[in-house]
């Protein structure tokens, strides 16, 4: 589990993950680069990750946040499983965000599950960087 930073120089650690069978990762790579360029440490998991693999990476990397990129439409299956696995491990201090093609009707349920923010197509990298900085600082 990640601990709050006591040093102002500690970098925010973010896992960027592509759960499920979605084979398109250009957006995830753009976000990963933007986070890195903003001074964060980024761990990109690559394609076709299971929820279990993603949560294991979050634990091993002592991540402050995890960004899930989902374009396949499986977000209402994958995200609840990831949130559940984090809870099973008593990880309640990792900011969970989701990006991709997420229908607006699904956003309230994702937030009810514990997702801090959902970023759809057209979201600016600056908005994502700013959100993660603020959300991690608030945990």
Secondary structure, DSSP 8 states (H G I E B T S, - for coil): ------STT---EEEEE-BTT----HHHHHHHHHHHHTT-EEEE--SSB-HHHHHHHHHHTT-SEEEEEE-SS-HHHHHHHHHHHHHHTT--SSEEEEEES--HHHHHHHHHHT--EEE-TT--HHHHHHHHHHHHHH-
